[in-house]
Amino acid sequence: MKILVTVKEVAEVEDEFEISGDDIAEQYLEYDLNEWDDYAVEEAVQISEENDDVEVVTATIGPERSEETIRMALAKGADRAVRVWDDSIESAEYLDTDSKADLLAAVVEEEEPDLVLSGVQSGDEANGATGVALAEKIGYEWGAVVNDLELDIDGGVASVHRELEGGVEELTDIETPAVLTIQSGINEPRYASLRGIRQAQQKPLDVQTLEDLGLDADVVESPLAQTSMYEPESEGDATIWSGDPEEEAAQLAEFLRDKGVVDA
């Protein structure tokens, strides 16, 4: 059995930052593996540990810089990785959900996995749409917002709990091959051990271009464009007090008296 996990490197922004053009200046960004994808990787690795002959492959769309982050998935137990990138992708003004799904669909066509796992959403854009869009492209069954998974490999069925709105959960069986988007809390992602990190440097990480995947540059053209970025104006003020607990309590009491919340 082969499990393909789509992963993404996301940027985390420092508390204080500046905007350069229509994006946040690079020096204020730190990169890490997307939180929800971390749960998807852990779920795939657990399946491989509990069953024989299960290969876990990660796939990402990202520049060379992202390899350090993606190798963390290899350090946690994935067997190999595929990174999709070339000059056409780099020069694209905006890589929308449809384009990402097309790129990942080409990887699925090449890899022919039995199961595709993806994080519910990414920490930077939070669209929550790529996994479902991918399923539509490749014609797989799908389940979104999965917070519990029991996989019957021989029977080709994934029994999943799905988190719906209003605290409702749905239990359903999905025939494989399928795409499942994984919710946080389904497991406890492991830390990469030093041994795992060393081993990850030796695991295959294949770089695929659009040409390698049988695609042309049109696939990254998008009707969407990012036109501007700005910090929203604050709708309220925050008051911060300092000192020991007694001093802070006194300042809070004075503040509440000034606001007429308590009697003087």
C-alpha positions as CSV (number, residue, x, y, z in Angstrom):
1,M,0.0,0.0,0.0
2,K,1.1,3.5,-0.7
3,I,0.0,6.6,1.2
4,L,0.7,10.0,-0.3
5,V,0.7,13.0,2.2
6,T,0.5,16.5,0.8
7,V,2.6,18.8,2.9
8,K,3.3,22.5,2.8
9,E,5.9,24.9,4.3
10,V,4.2,27.9,5.8
11,A,5.5,31.2,6.9
12,E,5.0,32.4,10.5
13,V,5.1,36.1,11.1
14,E,6.9,37.8,14.0
15,D,4.8,40.0,16.3
16,E,6.4,43.1,14.9
17,F,6.8,43.3,11.1
18,E,6.8,45.5,8.1
19,I,5.1,45.2,4.7
20,S,7.1,45.5,1.6
21,G,5.0,46.0,-1.6
22,D,2.1,43.5,-1.4
23,D,3.7,41.1,1.0
24,I,5.4,40.9,4.4
25,A,9.1,41.6,4.3
26,E,11.1,38.4,4.2
27,Q,13.2,39.2,7.3
28,Y,10.1,39.0,9.5
29,L,9.2,35.5,8.3
30,E,10.1,32.1,9.8
31,Y,9.2,28.9,8.0
32,D,7.9,25.6,9.4
33,L,5.8,22.6,8.4
34,N,2.1,23.4,8.3
35,E,0.5,22.4,11.6
36,W,-2.4,20.4,10.0
37,D,0.0,18.6,7.6
38,D,2.0,17.4,10.6
39,Y,-1.0,15.5,11.9
40,A,-1.5,14.0,8.4
41,V,2.1,12.8,8.3
42,E,1.8,11.3,11.8
43,E,-1.4,9.5,10.8
44,A,0.3,8.0,7.7
45,V,3.4,7.0,9.7
46,Q,1.3,5.3,12.3
47,I,-0.5,3.3,9.6
48,S,2.8,2.2,8.2
49,E,4.1,1.1,11.6
50,E,0.9,-0.9,12.3
51,N,0.9,-2.6,8.8
52,D,3.5,-4.3,6.7
53,D,4.4,-3.1,3.2
54,V,3.1,0.5,3.6
55,E,5.1,3.2,1.9
56,V,4.6,6.8,3.0
57,V,5.5,9.5,0.4
58,T,5.2,13.2,0.9
59,A,4.5,15.7,-1.8
60,T,5.0,19.4,-1.7
61,I,5.0,22.5,-3.9
62,G,7.8,24.8,-2.9
63,P,11.3,26.2,-3.6
64,E,14.6,24.7,-2.6
65,R,14.4,26.5,0.7
66,S,11.5,24.3,1.7
67,E,13.6,21.1,1.6
68,E,14.8,21.6,5.1
69,T,11.2,21.8,6.4
70,I,10.1,18.9,4.2
71,R,12.9,16.7,5.5
72,M,11.4,17.0,8.9
73,A,8.5,14.8,7.6
74,L,11.1,12.3,6.5
75,A,12.7,12.5,9.9
76,K,9.4,11.6,11.5
77,G,9.0,8.4,9.4
78,A,8.0,9.2,5.8
79,D,10.0,7.1,3.3
80,R,10.6,9.6,0.6
81,A,9.5,13.0,-0.7
82,V,8.6,14.7,-4.0
83,R,9.0,18.5,-4.4
84,V,7.4,20.2,-7.3
85,W,9.0,23.4,-8.5
86,D,10.5,25.2,-11.5
87,D,10.9,28.7,-12.9
88,S,7.3,28.9,-14.2
89,I,5.9,28.1,-10.7
90,E,8.3,30.6,-9.1
91,S,7.3,33.4,-11.5
92,A,3.6,32.8,-11.1
93,E,2.0,35.8,-9.5
94,Y,-0.4,33.8,-7.4
95,L,-0.7,30.0,-7.0
96,D,-4.4,29.4,-6.4
97,T,-6.2,26.3,-5.1
98,D,-7.0,25.1,-8.6
99,S,-3.4,25.3,-9.7
100,K,-2.1,23.5,-6.6
101,A,-4.7,20.8,-7.1
102,D,-3.6,20.4,-10.8
103,L,0.1,20.1,-9.7
104,L,-0.7,17.6,-7.0
105,A,-3.0,15.6,-9.3
106,A,-0.1,15.1,-11.6
107,V,2.0,13.7,-8.7
108,V,-0.9,11.4,-7.8
109,E,-1.1,10.2,-11.4
110,E,2.6,9.3,-11.3
111,E,2.6,7.8,-7.8
112,E,-0.8,6.0,-7.9
113,P,-1.3,6.0,-4.1
114,D,-4.1,4.0,-2.4
115,L,-4.7,6.8,0.1
116,V,-4.0,10.6,0.0
117,L,-3.8,12.5,3.3
118,S,-3.8,16.2,3.5
119,G,-4.1,18.7,6.3
120,V,-7.5,20.3,6.6
121,Q,-6.1,23.7,5.9
122,S,-2.8,25.7,5.9
123,G,-1.8,28.1,8.5
124,D,-1.1,30.9,6.0
125,E,-4.1,30.9,3.7
126,A,-6.6,28.8,5.6
127,N,-8.7,28.1,2.5
128,G,-9.4,24.5,3.5
129,A,-10.0,23.6,-0.1
130,T,-6.9,22.0,-1.7
131,G,-7.6,18.4,-0.5
132,V,-11.2,18.4,-1.7
133,A,-10.2,20.1,-5.0
134,L,-7.5,17.4,-5.5
135,A,-10.0,14.6,-5.0
136,E,-12.3,16.2,-7.6
137,K,-9.3,16.4,-10.1
138,I,-8.3,12.7,-9.7
139,G,-11.7,11.2,-9.2
140,Y,-11.1,9.8,-5.7
141,E,-13.7,9.5,-3.0
142,W,-13.0,12.0,-0.2
143,G,-13.7,12.9,3.4
144,A,-13.0,16.3,4.9
145,V,-12.2,17.3,8.5
146,V,-11.4,13.8,9.7
147,N,-10.6,13.5,13.4
148,D,-10.5,9.7,13.7
149,L,-9.5,7.0,11.1
150,E,-9.7,3.3,11.1
151,L,-8.2,1.8,7.9
152,D,-9.1,-1.7,6.6
153,I,-6.3,-2.1,4.0
154,D,-7.5,-5.6,2.8
155,G,-11.1,-4.5,2.5
156,G,-10.2,-1.2,0.9
157,V,-12.3,0.9,3.3
158,A,-11.5,3.8,5.5
159,S,-13.9,4.3,8.5
160,V,-13.7,7.9,9.5
161,H,-15.2,10.3,12.0
162,R,-15.8,13.7,10.5
163,E,-16.1,16.9,12.5
164,L,-19.1,18.9,11.3
165,E,-20.5,22.3,12.4
166,G,-22.2,22.7,15.7
167,G,-20.2,19.9,17.4
168,V,-21.8,17.2,15.3
169,E,-19.7,14.2,14.3
170,E,-20.4,12.0,11.3
171,L,-19.2,8.3,11.1
172,T,-18.9,7.1,7.5
173,D,-17.1,4.5,5.4
174,I,-15.2,5.6,2.4
175,E,-13.8,3.3,-0.2
176,T,-10.2,3.6,-1.2
177,P,-8.5,5.1,-3.1
178,A,-9.6,8.2,-1.3
179,V,-8.5,11.6,-0.2
180,L,-8.9,12.5,3.5
181,T,-8.2,15.9,5.0
182,I,-6.9,15.5,8.5
183,Q,-8.0,17.7,11.4
184,S,-5.7,18.6,14.3
185,G,-6.2,16.4,17.4
186,I,-6.5,13.1,15.5
187,N,-3.2,12.1,17.0
188,E,-0.1,13.5,18.8
189,P,2.6,14.3,16.2
190,R,6.0,13.0,17.3
191,Y,9.2,15.0,17.6
192,A,11.9,14.1,15.1
193,S,14.7,12.3,16.8
194,L,18.3,13.0,16.2
195,R,18.6,9.6,14.5
196,G,15.6,10.3,12.4
197,I,17.0,13.7,11.3
198,R,20.3,12.0,10.3
199,Q,18.4,9.3,8.4
200,A,16.2,11.9,6.7
201,Q,19.3,13.3,4.9
202,Q,19.8,10.0,3.1
203,K,16.1,9.5,2.1
204,P,15.1,10.3,-1.5
205,L,13.8,13.7,-2.2
206,D,12.9,14.0,-5.9
207,V,12.4,17.4,-7.6
208,Q,9.8,17.4,-10.3
209,T,9.3,20.2,-12.8
210,L,6.2,20.9,-14.8
211,E,7.8,19.2,-17.8
212,D,8.5,16.1,-15.7
213,L,4.9,15.9,-14.7
214,G,3.6,16.4,-18.3
215,L,2.2,19.9,-17.6
216,D,2.8,23.2,-19.3
217,A,3.0,26.7,-17.8
218,D,-0.7,27.4,-18.3
219,V,-1.4,25.3,-15.2
220,V,-0.1,28.0,-12.9
221,E,-2.0,30.8,-14.6
222,S,-4.7,32.2,-12.3
223,P,-7.6,34.6,-12.6
224,L,-6.9,35.6,-9.1
225,A,-4.2,38.2,-8.1
226,Q,-3.0,39.6,-4.8
227,T,-3.4,43.3,-5.2
228,S,-2.4,44.7,-1.8
229,M,-1.6,43.9,1.8
230,Y,-2.1,46.2,4.8
231,E,-2.4,46.0,8.6
232,P,-6.0,46.5,9.7
233,E,-6.7,49.4,11.9
234,S,-7.3,48.5,15.5
235,E,-10.9,48.7,16.6
236,G,-10.0,49.0,20.3
237,D,-7.2,49.9,22.7
238,A,-5.4,47.5,25.1
239,T,-4.1,48.5,28.4
240,I,-1.1,46.6,29.8
241,W,-0.1,46.9,33.5
242,S,3.2,45.9,35.0
243,G,4.4,45.2,38.5
244,D,3.8,42.6,41.1
245,P,0.3,41.1,41.6
246,E,-0.7,43.7,44.2
247,E,0.4,46.6,42.0
248,E,-1.4,45.2,39.0
249,A,-4.6,44.6,41.0
250,A,-4.5,48.2,42.3
251,Q,-4.1,49.5,38.7
252,L,-6.9,47.4,37.5
253,A,-9.2,48.6,40.4
254,E,-8.4,52.2,39.5
255,F,-9.1,51.6,35.9
256,L,-12.5,50.0,36.6
257,R,-13.4,53.0,38.9
258,D,-12.5,55.4,36.2
259,K,-14.7,53.6,33.7
260,G,-17.6,53.6,36.2
261,V,-17.7,49.8,36.4
262,V,-17.3,49.8,40.2
263,D,-18.1,52.4,42.8
264,A,-15.4,54.7,43.9
